[in-house]
Amino acid sequence: MKTIFNTLSRYKMFVRINLYNVVIVCSVAIVSLNNSCQEYLEEDPLSAFSTDEFFTSTTRLKAAVLGIYEELATTEGYGYVEIMLSGDTDILTADGRNVNGNLGSEQEIAHYNTQSESRPIENLWLVFYSSINRANNVIENAHKVVTHNKTEEKLVKAYVAEAKALRAFLYANLVRRWGDVPLRLQPSDLSQNLNLPRSARVDIYEQISKDFEEAIPDLPWHNDPEAELGHLSKGAAMGLYVRAMLFAGGYNLYQDGKVKRPENYLDYYNKAEKISKELIESNRHELNPDYEDIYRKITGSVLEPSESMFEIDLAVMNGSFQNSGRIGSRSIGVRIKNYTSSTGVKIGTNIRMTTSDFLSQKFQDGDLRRDISIADFDLIGDKATNILSKKPIPYNNNATYGCAKWRRDWHFPEAIQFNNTDANYVILRYSDVLLMRAEVLNELNNGPTEEAIELVNKVRRRGYGFDINSSSQIADVPFEFTTDKETFLNFLIDENAREFSGEGNRKFHLIRWNILQEKLLDFREFLLTDPKNKFYGLRVHLASELYTPNKHELYPIPHNEILDSNFLLTQNPGY
């Protein structure tokens, strides 16, 4: 199947609509479980519409759906905070500490020096609940849209399905970060009691399954004629469903202070097996044969949903950076020494998420992903030509490499700004679907099947630049790693690092595998014994010193949420 992608040099899905001006009184404002709604009402009370006035056409319904994404595409969400809070792991660490002693900084949170008063954690909580509330509004009010033909009826169903799938995705994010959380399925308004207690995660995962099951039939595939670029597709929803079920069946911290997995965890794996089989056999998605090209497209604002199945759209538009991001800039990427281009644009990157030779040694000779994942160089700009060139990082600074996937010299010139870029945040790639299915088959069959091994082989062959359907003695999984369930799982864990470094999911996978502390200690041991690591010490393995088992598997519930809920919410263990 030929890869389909957007060939336009510039495509962004967001029509910059300020949803405070078009959507419902309080329903689409940030409502988690506190009084944030009132604060937003006070901003612009004259601009609000009732739901009956707003939900009158498919065009307005689409605007409300886009509003779900808009909240995610902010600095407090996927524009910056989300990637910063994805550390620390064995392959990605926050560089340094907060020099002002701010224990609530993103770096300190990444190092597991976490406080319930930390503003980034509270902001991320609010972003997720605000987006859920916007999804609830679409689901609750879509029936009010007047349709004139079968096409519009189908479109309404698709938008409701998209809202349900996004709600499921958001609750899956909340559960893996905070555990048992409040479950709200109706829009919030000032006439309601906004304070809710926690719901058990088993109930939340049941709702997640229900939302995905109801949504998937009505969503278009990414390459259907009616599909809209940038919107969640059927395949993306299926892939996110598979991921959610693996987390539902994985290890996590519970309110009794114990890390465990559900007794019926295989039920979740069976769901993941069924959905992943349907997704792969649809033949609607495929691997991009060129691993580097994936990231050139992402940083160049070119959507390729066949491989990169779901992205949070981040855009620099008309001089506005409201929904732009910092991927390739202040969060993660390759350092650029400050300079001013010939057009007067200030360019500079002081990245805050770094990697090291510990990741490098996980790659075998010939694996092209190594030099795409690890930047053992900085970039220097030439004012006369605007060309960025490489400057090798000194030999003894090998613990602070950048992530070459998010290189600023791959961006379009108009996307370059000192702090902001419009490189999208990648949520799901097709290679993840293949590796997740391989893991599921390994678990359900008490060892790797031929299909599981071949799925991993396809991912690895692409990584070496080989044809994915032709066997390779160099790239294929060595026989000694296919002999039993545990050995194959350990190989998959390393393959996850090789394939997805710098993409934000590693920490949560290590938690569901119940090996986060083990990997942090492995990383620390490597740095302390590596002869090249002569300059950087504690700052890059601080997480192994601060990480506390049976506590840091979850974030703390934001302090203000507990206070504003009249203590209906209880704090997570250890905080």
N, C-alpha and C positions, 0 to 999 in steps of 0.2 A: 504494500500500500504506500503510495507516494505521500511523503510528509507534507502536511498543509500548514502554512503559517502566513502571517500577515507580512506582505512585502513592502508595505508603506514604511518609509523611514521614520515617521512619527505617527504613532497611534496610541491614544489613551482613552479609556472608556468613560472617565468621569466628565459629565457636563457639570461645570462648577455651579451647583445649585446650593444655596444656603438653606438647609432644611428647616432652620428656625423660621424661615419666611414662607414655607410651603406646606409643612406638615403640622400635625395636630398639636393642640395646646401644650400638653406636657408629655404626651405619649412618646414623642421622638426625641425629647431632650434627655440628657443623661439622668436616668433613674436607675440607681442600683437598688438600694433599700433604705435610702436616707432622704434628707431634705434637699438634695441637689436639684430636684425638679423645681422647687420654688425659686431657687437662685436663677435658673434659666428663664423662668417666667418673667422675672423682674428685668431681664435684659431687654426684651422687645415684646411686650404683651400685645401690641397692636398688630403684630404680623401673623398671629396665629389664626388657623382655620379649624372649624370643627371637622370631625371625620366625615360627616355627611357632605360637607362642602368640598372636602379635598378629594375623596376617593370617587371621582366621577368618570374617569376615563383610563384606558390602558396606559396612556402617556404619563398620567400622574401616578399610576400604580408603579410603573417602571421607575419613576423618580424616587418613590418611597423605597423600592428595592435597592437602588443605588445608594440611598442613605444608609443602609446597613453597612455597606463597604466603606462609606466615607468616614465613619467613626474609627474604623480599623486603620485607615491610612493617615494616621496622625503621628506626631512625635511620641505621644504617650502610648501608642500602640505599635504597629509594625513598622512605622517610620524610623524608630530608633530604640525605644525601650525594650521591645521584644527580643531583638538580637542581643542586646547587652545582658539581659537576664538569662540568656541561654547558656552562659558559663556558670561556673568553671567546670571543665571536664578534663579528660586526659589529652584532648587534642585542641582545646580552645580555652584560653584564659584571658581574664581582664588584665590589661597591662597596668601595673602599679596600684597605688592606693589613693584615696582622696586626701589631698594635702591639707585641706581645710578641716579635717577631722569630722566630716559629715558622714556619719554612719548610715545615712539613708541613701548614699550615692549608688549609682548603678554598679560601679566597681566593687564596692563593699558588699552589695547583695550578691554579686557573682562569686565573691570569695566566701560566701556563706556567713558573712558578718551581718546578719539580717535582723531588722527591728520591725515590730508591728506598726511603728509610726513612719516607716519608709515611704516617701511620697511616690516613687516609681511603682511600687507594688500596689499602692492604693489607686494610682492612675490607671494601671492596667486592668485592675478589677472593675473600675468604673467604665472603661472602654468596652470591656466584654459585656457588661450588663446593659450599657446603653445600646449596644448593637443588638442584643437579644430583645430589648424592648422595641426597637424599630422593626425587628422581624415579627414580633408579636402583633404589632400594628398592621402589618401587611396581611398576616394570616387571619386576623380578626375582621378586617374591614374590606378585603378584596371582593366579597360578595356584593358590595354596594356599587361596584363598577358596572355601568350599563354597557353591554356588548351589543354589536349590530350584526355579527356574522360568526360562523364557526371558527374562523381564524382568530378573532378576538377572544372567543371563549377558550380556545386552546392556549392563547397567550396568557390569559388570567390564570389558568391552571399552572402554567409553567412558572409564573412569578410567585405564586403561592408555594409551589414545590421548591423553588430556589430559596425562599425565606425559611421554609422548614429545614432544608438541608444546612443552611447557614446557622440556624439556631442549634442544630445538632452539633455542628462543628464547634460552635462557641461553648456550648456546655461541656463538650469533651475537653476543650482547653481549660475550662475552669476546674474540672474534676482532677485533671492530672497535675494542676498547680496547687489547688487548695483542698482537695479531697471532697468531703461532704459539703455542699453549698446550697443556698436557697434555690429552689426551683420555681420560677415564675413563668407561666405559660399564657398569661393574659396581659394586655397593655396596662400600664400603670397610669393612674391619674390621681388628682388631689383628693378625690372623694373616697379613695381606698386607704386601707391600712397598708403602708408600704413595708412594714416590718415583718419579715418571715424568718422562721428558724431554718436550720439546716435540713436538707433532705438527704437520706442515705444514698450513697453513690450507686447502689444496686438499682434504686428507683430512677435515678438520673440516667443511668445507662439504658434502662428499659425505655425511657422516653427518647433517648438518642436513637435507639433502634427503631422505635415507632416513627420518629420523624424521617429518618432515612428511608424506611420501607415505604412510607406514604409518598415521599418526594421523588424517588428515583424513577418510577414509571412515567411521570409527567415532565421530566427534564429532557431536553434535547441532547443528543451527542454533540460534541464540539464541532463536528464537520457536517451536521445536518444543515439544510438550507436556512432554517429558521433560527439557528444558533447565533448568539451575539457574542462577539469576542470580548473577553474580560469577565463574562458572567460564569458562574458555576455551572458546569455541564454535568450530564448524567455520569460520564466516566469519572470525573473528579469527585462527585458525591459518592460513588461506589468505592473509590480508593480511600476517601476519608472515612467511610464506614468500616472498611477493613482495618484501618489504623485504630479507630476507636475501639473495635472489638479486641485487638491485641492488647491495648492498654486496660480494657475492662478485665481481661484475663491475666494481666500481669501483676507484679508485686507493687504495693504502695503502702504508705503509712495510714493506719486507721486511728480512730478516736480513742482506742484503748492503749495507744502508744506502741503498738506492734506493727512491724512490717510483715505483710503476708499477701497471699493471693487467694481469690475466692475458691472454695471447695469445688464449685462447678465451673472452673476456669475453662475446661475443655468445651463447654457449651458455647462460649464466646469464640473459641478457636474454630469450632465447626461452622459458625456463622461466617467468620472471616474466610474460611475455605470455600464456602458456597459462593460468596460475593466475588472473591478474587478470581475464581474459575470463570464466572460469567463475564467479568470484565475483560480478562485476557482473551477468552474465546470470541469476544465480540469483534476482535481485530480492528478496533477503532483507534487504538493507540499503538505507538511503536517507539523504539529507542532512536534518538538522533544518532547516526553512525559516528559523528564527530563530537567527542566529549567537550572539547574547547568551544565548539560552536554554540553549545547550549548557553554558555555564559556570555559569549559575545552578543547573542541575541537578547538575553535578559538585560545586560547593561546598555544595549543599544535600543531599548524600547521596542523590540520586535517580539510579538507574541507567537509562540509555537506550542499550541495546546496539545499536540500529539505526544510530545515528551514532557514539557513543563505544564502539567495538567491544571494547576491552580496557583495563581499568584495574587498577592495583594497589590493593587495598582497604585503606584506612587508616581506623582507627576509634578514637574516644574512647568507651570503654564502661565503665560502672560505676566511673567515676573513675579508670580505668587509662589511661595514655598509652603503654603498651608498644608498641602497633602503630598509634599515631597518627602524624601527619605534621606538617610545618611549611610546607606550601604555603598561602599566604595569611598566613603568619606570618614566622618568622625567615629563611626562604630566599627566597621570591619572593612578591610580592603588592603591597599598597598600605600605606604607613606609616600607623600609628595613633599619635597622641600618647598617652602613657601616661595612663590614668585608671582609676578604680574604678567599676564599674557600680552601679546601685541595689541589686543583689542581692549586692554585695560581691565580685564577680569582677574580678580585675585583668586589664586588657586593654591590650595594647601590641604594636606590631610595628616592629622595626628591620630592614627587609628588607636582604638582602645581595646580591641579584641585581637589577640595574637595566637600564633601556634609555634611549633618548635620542631626540633629534630626527632622528638618522640613520635610524632606523626610520620615524619619522613622515613623512619626505619620500618614502618609498617608496609611500605610499598616495595615490591620486588623490581628488579631490573627490567626495564622495558615498559613498565606501567606509566602511561602518559599522564595519568591523573595526578601524579606526584607534583610535577612542575606547574600544573594548573591549580592545584590546591594550596601549594606552599610558595610564598614569595620570599626567597632568600635575598631580596634586593629591595631598594627604595627606588623611587622615580624622581628624576630631576628634569625640570622644564627649561626649554630654550625660549627666551622672550622673543627672539627674532622669528623663529619658525613655529612656535607653539608645539614643537615635538617633544614628547616625553621620552627620556632614555633611562636605562637601568643603571643603578649604582649598587654593587654588591654590598650586602650587610657584612660588617666585620666578623671574622671567624669566631670570636668569643661572644658574640651577641646572638647565638643561634637559638635562644629561647624566646626571641621576640620577632619571629618572622610574621609577615602579613599573610593574608589570604588572597592568592593571585586570581581567584575566580572573579573578584569584584575590583578589577583594575580600572582606574580612572581613564587611562589612555584608550580603553575600549568604548568609552562613552562618546556620544555625539557632542560636538563642540558646544552647541547651545544648551546642553544639559549640565555643563560644568559651572559650578559656583563654589565658593569657599567651603561651605559646610553642607550643602544640599545637592542631591542627585535625584534622578528619577528612575534608578534601577529598582525594579519591583522586588518585593519580598516573596521568595518561592516557598509555597506551602507544601506542594506535592509534585513529585516527578514520577514518571512511569517506571523508572528503575526501582523506586521504592516499592511499588506494587509487586514487582517480580521478586524482590528480596523478602518482602513480607509473606508472600505465598510460599516461598521456599521454607521460611521459618515455620509456618503453619503446618506444612506437610511433614516437616521433620518432627514436630511435636506430636501430631496426631498418629504418626506411623512408628513412633519410637525409634526414629532414625531417618536419614535422608533417603528419599525415593529418587529414581532416575529423573523424574520431572523436576524435583527440587534442585538437584545438582545441575541440571541443564539450565534452569532459570538463572542460577548464579553464574554459570559459564557465559551466558549471553551478556550479562552486565560486565563481566571481567574482559571478555573479548573486545567489547566496545572500548573499554578503558585502555587496552593495549593497541587500539587502532586496527583490529582485525575484523573480518566479517563475522557478524554475531551468530550466524548459522553454521559456521564451519569449525570443527573441532580444532583445538590448538594445544600442543604439548606445553607451550609457554604460558598461556593465559588460563587454561582450564583448571578447575579446582584440583590440587594434588590429591592422589588417592588416599594418602594417610589422613586426610581431613574428612573423609567420607565414611569412616568405619563405624561410627556410632553417633547417637543423638547429641551427646555433650560435645564431642569433638567438632562436629559440624556446626553446632550453635556457636561455639567459640570462634570458628572461622567466619561465620556470618557477622558476629559482633565486630570483628576487625574489618570485614568487608564494608560494613556500615560506615566505619571511620574513613575508609579509602574513598568511598563513593560520595558521601554527604558532608564532608568536613566543611565547616563554615556556613552550614545551612540551617542551624538552629534547633535541631531535634535531638542531638546526641545525649544531652543530660537526661532527658525524660525517658529515652530508651534504656539508658543505664539503670535508671531507677526501676523501671518495670522488669528488667532482668535481675534486679537486686545485686548489682555489682558496682554501684557508683563509688563507694568508699574504696573498694579494691582497686579500681582504675585510677583514682586520685593518688593512692599510695604508690602504685606502679609508676605513675608519672613523676612523683617526687623522688623515688629511688633512681630513676633514670637521670634526672637533672643533677642529683647530688653525686653521681658517679661518672657522669659524662665528662671527659677531659676538656671538651670544647666549652663547657658552661663555666666560664671563669669569672664572669662579671655579675650576671643576674642570679640571685639566689632566692631568698624567701618570697619576694614579691611575685614570682611566677609559679610558686607551688604553695602559696599561702592557703589555698582552699583545703589542702590535705591537713593543715594544722587546725583550721577553724571548723571544718565539717563535723557535724555531730549526728551519728546514726539515730534513727527514731525521732528525728526532729526536722532535719533539713531536706527530707524527701518532699516536704510541702512548704509553701510560703505561709507566713502568718496571715490570718484574717486581718485586714486593715483595722487599726485601732479605732478610727472614726466610725467604721461600720458597726462595731460592737457597741460603742457608746450610743450611736443614733438609733440602734435597734432596741434600746432599753434592755440590752444584754440577752435578747433572744438568741443572738449568735454567741457561741462559745469559741474560745481560742483554740488553735491547733496545738497538739502536744509539744511541749518544750519551750513555748514562747510565753 
